[in-house]
């Protein structure tokens, strides 16, 4: 760790070699070098394994800042450990003796007495477990008339992965509300950046890898030993060795993820959380279907789903054209894979000397239908919302999601992508700019186009100018000829999904 080096000022740190974190690095360095007089507070939060600690450790190394990763234990143990780290950082002959957390926070702020200095407390929720009043202690230490402030220009950064805890630090009447000059959420990468992270050239393999592990940095690096599939043939080797093997860290990652979140670990009926995640991962996206799968009343399921949403394990997506018809989806690719594949075949996979290759041959159809297909639909909606132009969509993507239409013959039809304008008093009155079908495991034909044309007709006048979007890997010759001659159809190939608009 960098030792205490008094300087007159802090230069803007150089961007480290990293993928997809330019915006986060710029926000951190702007906060660290803000020039604000007095100490300031910042929050960095997000789920585990996305690279928060790497960013903060790099910031500390480049700026002579202090980085401390909290340990899980008693208050006295944590204070003793912090005192040891502070003594080492300042080159003291002995550890600092910190009688309580008031003294601990005061010692941290004094690190910025001579210049701006990042002071980072990583795994901050661990400290709150034994000292829940710590946020109030920090609030008081940052008070404008506190003697401990002195001339400090410490940039105190609190970091944590317990999303339900970190997201509440600045909420409502929380002690630190209104105190933070930085509230930085670090999220997993989207599928385009994930492909760069994974280093996969072949697009179908990139789609399959993202469907399996998503865009969490550590899943493709430390937890897979930087071993990612090169092509479709190599994908089988990779998934058997790096995901389905009981010796692979990813095999038990989801169980650990749930156990580390306070909302889950303290739940009296953790089985209901697992059942809910399993239901969502296997296609029970509508509320009524999910309640039927879990076999519990709506009122009992609601707080469970709310807790999963707060922990970012589940994502709630509102229907763009139907009121109060949200759908629920896994918040991460590995969650979907775990509950749709790994958990259901755990006993077979965990058996000593199990043939993962033979088991994978049995369950690959499940992967393609319940993991790869839904993941591709999610990618299609993401592309629509974040990469497609107004020209492509026929308007602004104010509301993007999926829906279910009731056709004239009482048949229900799923629409994977719906784009609606923000021009109606209620969703059912919104103009529909575009509707789409997303199929990665089959060749798109004129039959898929006809389905979209029928859906557009069923939507009536509000979809009169609606564009038709076809997302897929391959298109047959007849469909390609029709697309070429019509301006109301957009073909979104894998190449366009990854690099076009």
Buried (B, 14 or more C-beta within 10 A) or exposed (E): EEEBEEEEEBEEBEEBEBBBBEEBBEBBBEBBBBEEEBBBBBBBBBBBBBBBBBBBBBBBBBBBBBBBBBBEBEBEEBBBBBBBBBBBBBEEEEBBEBEEBBBBBBBBBBBBEBBBBBBBBBBBBBBBBBBEEBBEBBBBBBEEEBEBBBEBBBBBBBBBBBBBBBBBBBEEEBBBBEBBEBBBBBEBBBBBBBBEBBBBEBBBBBBBBBBBBBBBBBBBBEBBEEEBBBEEEBBBBBBBBBBBBBEBBBBBBBEEBBEBBBBBEEBEEEEBBBBBBBBBBBBBBBBEBBBEBBEBEEEEBEEBBEBBBBBBBBBEBBBBBBEEBBBBBBBBBBBBBBBBBBBBBBEBBEEEEBEBEEBBEEBBEBBBBBBBBBBBBBBBBBBBBEBBEEEBBBBEBBBBBBBBBEEEEEEEBEBBBBBBBEEBEEBEEBBBBBBBBBBBEEEBBBEBBEBBBBBBEEBEEBBEBBBBBBBBBBBEEEBEEBBEEEEBBBBBBBEBBBEEE
